[in-house]
Amino acid sequence: MLDLNLTGRIAIVTGGSGGIGSAIALALAAQGAAVAVHYRGQADSAQVVADSILDNSGRAIAIQADLSQANAPDELVRQVIDQLGQPDILINNAGEFTDSSVADMTDDIWSQTIALNLTAAFACSRACLPMMKSRGWGRIISLTSQAAFVGSTNHAHYAAAKAGLAGFSYSLAKEVGAEGITVNLVAPGRIVTDMLADHIPTREAEWIRQTPMRRLGQPEEVAGAVVFLASNAASYITGATLHVNGGVVMS
């Protein structure tokens, strides 16, 4: 029997106020997990997600942190422990997507992108690992991107961070597999979110032509992949990348 039940588990979803993050938070809660909905600046959106979980008899909090700052990941995890309990599931979803060619890119743009898309995932994972190890069970799932595999014009900084996230995750999977902790990646393609919204009017037709399934994806389709990897149904899957992109990138 497929076991997706997460009752009794505590999850952190970084970037939980955005389109994909909020869908993940709601999907984890629907399977019984208590969820910490992290946000950086969208307090109202994060609270809406948390309230929706609470209204359906779940447990949730909205919690603010700027994960690009050095001490923020440790503080985030500490607050989750205080308010919900020790985390079993970490979803590294927080990220930033900006446009810049390599020739025009400043050191600040590069550093900020690496800090939020890669270093924050490392720091959040490090903060959660001792508790996962002590219980012999844990799930770390990071959101990468198809850009990590095929590149993206004017997004070399983003693609580099997301590719680094893959290397980090594969290495961590080897370090902690014997302790009951799985580490996996989900790689969304073109998903209908606010991040994509500005580009949809001019590029939607092109993107659909490039996609074998001939449509864009929905946040809930990414969330389904995350819930599966977080569950006992995926207990023997680690060091894997699950592509959710309608066939744009195949591996």
C-alpha positions as CSV (number, residue, x, y, z in Angstrom):
1,M,0.0,0.0,0.0
2,L,1.3,3.5,-0.9
3,D,2.0,5.2,2.4
4,L,1.9,9.0,2.1
5,N,0.8,9.6,5.7
6,L,2.9,12.2,7.5
7,T,0.9,12.4,10.8
8,G,3.2,13.3,13.6
9,R,5.9,14.7,11.4
10,I,7.1,18.3,11.5
11,A,8.1,20.1,8.3
12,I,9.9,23.3,7.5
13,V,9.1,24.8,4.1
14,T,11.4,27.7,3.2
15,G,9.9,30.2,0.8
16,G,6.6,28.9,1.9
17,S,4.6,32.0,1.0
18,G,5.3,31.7,-2.8
19,G,3.4,29.7,-5.4
20,I,5.3,26.5,-5.2
21,G,6.2,26.8,-1.5
22,S,2.6,27.4,-0.5
23,A,1.4,24.4,-2.5
24,I,4.0,22.3,-0.8
25,A,3.1,23.5,2.6
26,L,-0.6,22.8,2.0
27,A,0.1,19.3,0.5
28,L,2.3,18.3,3.4
29,A,-0.4,19.5,5.9
30,A,-3.0,17.5,4.0
31,Q,-1.1,14.4,4.8
32,G,-0.9,15.2,8.5
33,A,2.4,17.1,8.9
34,A,2.7,20.2,11.1
35,V,4.2,22.9,8.9
36,A,6.4,25.9,9.5
37,V,5.7,28.3,6.6
38,H,8.9,30.3,6.2
39,Y,8.8,33.7,4.5
40,R,11.3,36.6,4.0
41,G,9.0,39.5,3.1
42,Q,5.5,38.2,2.3
43,A,4.1,38.0,5.8
44,D,0.4,38.3,4.8
45,S,0.8,35.5,2.1
46,A,2.6,33.2,4.6
47,Q,-0.1,33.8,7.2
48,V,-2.8,32.9,4.7
49,V,-1.1,29.6,4.1
50,A,-0.8,28.9,7.8
51,D,-4.4,30.0,8.5
52,S,-5.6,27.6,5.8
53,I,-3.9,24.7,7.5
54,L,-5.2,25.7,10.9
55,D,-8.7,26.1,9.5
56,N,-8.5,22.4,8.4
57,S,-7.5,21.3,11.9
58,G,-3.8,21.1,11.1
59,R,-0.8,22.7,12.9
60,A,1.1,25.5,11.3
61,I,3.0,28.7,12.0
62,A,4.3,31.4,9.7
63,I,7.8,32.4,10.5
64,Q,10.1,35.2,9.1
65,A,13.8,34.9,8.3
66,D,16.1,36.4,5.7
67,L,18.0,33.2,4.9
68,S,20.7,35.1,3.0
69,Q,22.0,36.3,6.4
70,A,24.6,34.1,8.2
71,N,22.7,33.3,11.4
72,A,19.2,33.2,10.1
73,P,18.9,29.5,9.3
74,D,20.0,28.5,12.8
75,E,17.5,30.9,14.3
76,L,14.7,29.8,12.0
77,V,15.2,26.2,13.1
78,R,15.4,27.2,16.8
79,Q,12.1,29.0,16.5
80,V,10.5,26.0,14.8
81,I,11.7,23.8,17.7
82,D,10.2,26.2,20.2
83,Q,6.9,26.5,18.5
84,L,6.2,23.2,16.8
85,G,8.9,20.7,17.8
86,Q,12.0,19.2,16.2
87,P,11.8,19.1,12.4
88,D,11.6,15.8,10.6
89,I,11.2,17.2,7.1
90,L,13.1,20.1,5.5
91,I,12.0,21.5,2.2
92,N,14.7,23.9,0.8
93,N,12.5,25.9,-1.5
94,A,13.5,29.6,-0.8
95,G,15.2,31.2,-3.8
96,E,15.7,34.2,-5.9
97,F,15.5,34.6,-9.7
98,T,17.0,37.7,-11.2
99,D,18.2,38.6,-14.7
100,S,21.7,39.5,-15.6
101,S,24.3,38.6,-18.2
102,V,27.6,37.4,-17.0
103,A,29.3,40.4,-18.5
104,D,27.1,42.8,-16.6
105,M,26.7,40.9,-13.4
106,T,28.0,42.6,-10.2
107,D,29.6,40.7,-7.4
108,D,26.6,41.6,-5.2
109,I,24.1,40.0,-7.6
110,W,26.3,36.8,-7.8
111,S,26.8,36.6,-4.0
112,Q,23.2,37.2,-3.1
113,T,22.0,34.5,-5.5
114,I,24.4,32.0,-4.2
115,A,23.6,32.9,-0.6
116,L,19.9,32.4,-0.9
117,N,19.7,29.6,-3.5
118,L,22.6,27.4,-2.2
119,T,24.2,28.5,1.1
120,A,20.9,28.8,2.9
121,A,20.0,25.2,1.9
122,F,23.3,24.0,3.3
123,A,22.8,26.0,6.6
124,C,19.2,24.9,7.1
125,S,20.2,21.3,6.4
126,R,23.1,21.5,8.8
127,A,20.8,22.9,11.5
128,C,18.3,20.1,11.1
129,L,20.7,17.1,10.8
130,P,21.4,16.5,14.5
131,M,17.7,16.0,15.3
132,M,17.1,13.8,12.3
133,K,20.1,11.7,13.2
134,S,19.0,11.3,16.8
135,R,15.7,9.9,15.7
136,G,17.0,7.8,12.8
137,W,14.6,9.4,10.3
138,G,14.6,12.5,8.2
139,R,13.8,13.9,4.8
140,I,15.7,16.8,3.1
141,I,14.2,17.8,-0.2
142,S,15.6,20.7,-2.2
143,L,14.1,22.5,-5.1
144,T,16.5,22.8,-8.0
145,S,15.7,23.9,-11.6
146,Q,16.0,22.7,-15.2
147,A,18.4,25.6,-15.6
148,A,20.9,23.5,-13.6
149,F,20.9,20.9,-16.3
150,V,20.6,22.9,-19.5
151,G,21.7,26.5,-18.6
152,S,19.7,29.7,-19.0
153,T,20.7,32.8,-20.8
154,N,21.1,35.8,-18.4
155,H,20.7,33.4,-15.4
156,A,24.2,31.9,-15.0
157,H,24.2,32.8,-11.3
158,Y,20.9,31.1,-10.7
159,A,21.8,28.0,-12.8
160,A,25.2,27.8,-11.0
161,A,23.5,27.9,-7.6
162,K,20.9,25.3,-8.5
163,A,23.6,23.0,-10.0
164,G,25.6,23.4,-6.8
165,L,22.5,22.4,-4.9
166,A,22.5,19.1,-6.8
167,G,26.1,18.4,-5.9
168,F,25.5,19.3,-2.3
169,S,22.5,17.0,-2.1
170,Y,24.1,14.0,-3.7
171,S,27.1,14.3,-1.3
172,L,24.9,14.7,1.7
173,A,22.8,11.7,0.7
174,K,26.0,9.6,0.9
175,E,26.9,11.0,4.3
176,V,23.6,10.4,6.1
177,G,21.9,7.5,4.3
178,A,22.9,5.0,6.9
179,E,21.2,7.1,9.5
180,G,17.7,6.9,8.0
181,I,17.8,10.3,6.3
182,T,17.1,10.6,2.6
183,V,18.2,13.6,0.6
184,N,16.6,14.3,-2.8
185,L,15.9,17.0,-5.3
186,V,12.8,18.1,-7.2
187,A,13.5,20.0,-10.4
188,P,10.5,22.0,-11.5
189,G,10.2,23.2,-15.1
190,R,8.0,26.1,-16.2
191,I,5.4,26.3,-13.5
192,V,2.7,28.9,-13.4
193,T,3.8,31.2,-10.5
194,D,4.4,34.8,-9.8
195,M,8.1,34.2,-10.7
196,L,7.1,33.3,-14.2
197,A,4.1,35.6,-14.6
198,D,6.0,38.6,-16.1
199,H,7.4,36.3,-18.9
200,I,4.2,34.4,-19.7
201,P,2.6,37.0,-22.1
202,T,5.7,37.0,-24.4
203,R,7.0,33.5,-24.0
204,E,4.2,31.1,-23.2
205,A,3.7,29.9,-26.8
206,E,7.4,29.2,-27.2
207,W,7.6,27.3,-23.9
208,I,4.6,25.2,-24.8
209,R,6.1,24.3,-28.1
210,Q,9.2,23.1,-26.2
211,T,7.2,21.0,-23.8
212,P,6.2,17.5,-24.9
213,M,3.1,17.7,-22.7
214,R,2.2,21.0,-24.4
215,R,1.3,22.9,-21.3
216,L,2.8,24.7,-18.4
217,G,2.8,23.0,-15.0
218,Q,0.9,23.9,-11.8
219,P,2.4,24.3,-8.3
220,E,0.3,21.4,-7.0
221,E,2.1,19.1,-9.4
222,V,5.4,20.0,-7.9
223,A,3.9,19.6,-4.4
224,G,2.8,16.1,-5.2
225,A,6.4,15.1,-6.0
226,V,7.6,16.6,-2.8
227,V,5.0,14.9,-0.6
228,F,6.0,11.5,-2.2
229,L,9.7,12.0,-1.5
230,A,8.8,13.1,2.1
231,S,6.7,10.0,2.8
232,N,7.5,6.4,3.7
233,A,6.5,5.5,0.2
234,A,9.9,6.9,-0.9
235,S,11.9,5.3,1.9
236,Y,14.5,3.7,-0.4
237,I,15.0,6.7,-2.7
238,T,17.9,9.0,-1.9
239,G,20.3,11.0,-4.0
240,A,17.7,11.3,-6.8
241,T,16.4,14.2,-8.9
242,L,12.7,14.0,-9.8
243,H,12.0,16.2,-12.8
244,V,8.5,17.9,-12.9
245,N,8.7,19.7,-16.2
246,G,6.4,18.1,-18.7
247,G,9.3,16.5,-20.5
248,V,11.4,19.5,-21.2
249,V,14.4,17.9,-19.5
250,M,14.7,14.2,-19.4
251,S,17.3,12.1,-17.5
